[in-house]
Amino acid sequence: MSNQDENLRDPRAATSQRLLSDGLLVAIASGLAYLTIYSFQVGICDYFNIPHSVITIAVPNLIAVTLGMLFAVLFLSIVLDMIPSEFVRYLGYSWPVLLKLARFRGHF
């Protein structure tokens, strides 16, 4: 019996599975935002010869990076929707990741 069949029988299992996957998505996105801010601050400190001990991650920086990530995902989503599916299928043989992403987006 597959996992989907079990989830159809027990709606609590499907809800907990969705909460787990959503929670992991939020945790990964937060980690990426903090990593991006930290690496940016390290670059600034290295450029100006400032010790890394003075690096602080502020809320405005976190908001700016989060909005930037959302804009990038939205932009990629719009661009991928404009690409004809035949072209994506053609490129998918060279770049399997692009083909998997197109299948995930529901193009074929």
Disulfide bonds with the S-S distance in Angstrom:
none
